[in-house]
């Protein structure tokens, strides 16, 4: 007997996990396009670290 998840809105989404998966994908794409290892600055650029710091409350 095989059980199948019921249809209709029972899926739970973890938005933090989905965001992390998206960022990992962006890093994989950038690394595969690079000729050499990504520098820390390149990683920060891919992850948009500077933008996040600028958008942080209290700045």
PELINGI-V198458 format. One record per backbone hydrogen bond with DSSP energy under -1.0 kcal/mol. CO is the residue of the C=O (numbers start at 1). NH is the residue of the N-H. Records with the same first field share a line. If there is no record, write none. Layout:
CO->NH, NH
This chain:
14->18
15->19
16->20
17->21
18->22
19->23
20->24
21->25
22->26
23->27
24->28
25->29
26->30
27->31
28->32
29->33
39->43
40->44
41->45
42->46
43->47
44->49
48->52
49->53
50->54
51->55
56->59
